Amino acid sequence: AQRVTQPEKLLSVFKGAPVELKCNYSYSGSPELFWYVQYSRQRLQLLLRHISRESIKGFTADLNKGETSFHLKKPFAQEEDSAMYYCALSGLGGTYKYIFGTGTRLKVLA
Amino acid sequence: NAGVTQTPKFQVLKTGQSMTLQCAQDMNHEYMSWYRQDPGMGLRLIHYSVGAGITDQGEVPNGYNVSRSTTEDFPLRLLSAAPSQTSVYFCASTSKGAGNSPLHFGNGTRLTVT
């Protein structure tokens, strides 16, 4: 079954500490993986996608097909990074369906 | 540049009432979808459409109907609201092209069914 798993509901770190939000997926074909972020009282927005291989707001994510993972990392967390983060998968049979994980709430403590 | 517009922002219904959540996009996106967001369950796909006249079910379609008569609009209908449909609803759209473009989301509709 196609699935996206985010094992942590809540992740609390101190400002300046490294952050890693975990995402594992199950998909038989070649998926496209995304990270979306929802800041307080704002709409969901794209943070980054694996095919871009870019760093956004200091965040990076590498697709590991062997481990079927797409973990989101940042070396030094900032208070403004506090938000809800969703990992998502698309490319399901060419239907453009997007499947989301359950989300991880990141709290960066001062 | 409006993007994806959802109305209303808030709604309270009584059990058994019906209503339609509106979603419109001005980006000429072929793909539109509805999600519900519940604590601990993330975003779950309700229905989606890959073009005008074409709709399909997602993970949790029961209790909801959709139609896609135009490219711009994708309304979500609750025929007989139930407390289990209390949730935040998001509409999202994207374009079809080389690769899968990211989704553009609306601001959401917070629905409470009493």
HADDOCK unambig.tbl for C-alpha pairs under 7 A between the chains (distance, minus, plus):
assign (segid A and resid 43 and name CA) (segid B and resid 105 and name CA) 6.49 0.50 0.50
assign (segid A and resid 43 and name CA) (segid B and resid 106 and name CA) 6.46 0.50 0.50
assign (segid A and resid 43 and name CA) (segid B and resid 107 and name CA) 4.95 0.50 0.50
assign (segid A and resid 44 and name CA) (segid B and resid 105 and name CA) 5.99 0.50 0.50
assign (segid A and resid 45 and name CA) (segid B and resid 104 and name CA) 6.98 0.50 0.50
assign (segid A and resid 45 and name CA) (segid B and resid 105 and name CA) 6.97 0.50 0.50
assign (segid A and resid 46 and name CA) (segid B and resid 102 and name CA) 6.79 0.50 0.50
assign (segid A and resid 90 and name CA) (segid B and resid 100 and name CA) 6.96 0.50 0.50
assign (segid A and resid 91 and name CA) (segid B and resid 100 and name CA) 6.57 0.50 0.50
assign (segid A and resid 96 and name CA) (segid B and resid 100 and name CA) 6.92 0.50 0.50
assign (segid A and resid 100 and name CA) (segid B and resid 42 and name CA) 6.94 0.50 0.50
assign (segid A and resid 100 and name CA) (segid B and resid 43 and name CA) 5.81 0.50 0.50
assign (segid A and resid 100 and name CA) (segid B and resid 44 and name CA) 6.98 0.50 0.50
assign (segid A and resid 101 and name CA) (segid B and resid 42 and name CA) 6.03 0.50 0.50
assign (segid A and resid 102 and name CA) (segid B and resid 40 and name CA) 6.12 0.50 0.50
assign (segid A and resid 102 and name CA) (segid B and resid 41 and name CA) 4.94 0.50 0.50
assign (segid A and resid 102 and name CA) (segid B and resid 42 and name CA) 3.64 0.50 0.50
assign (segid A and resid 102 and name CA) (segid B and resid 43 and name CA) 6.60 0.50 0.50
assign (segid A and resid 103 and name CA) (segid B and resid 42 and name CA) 5.49 0.50 0.50
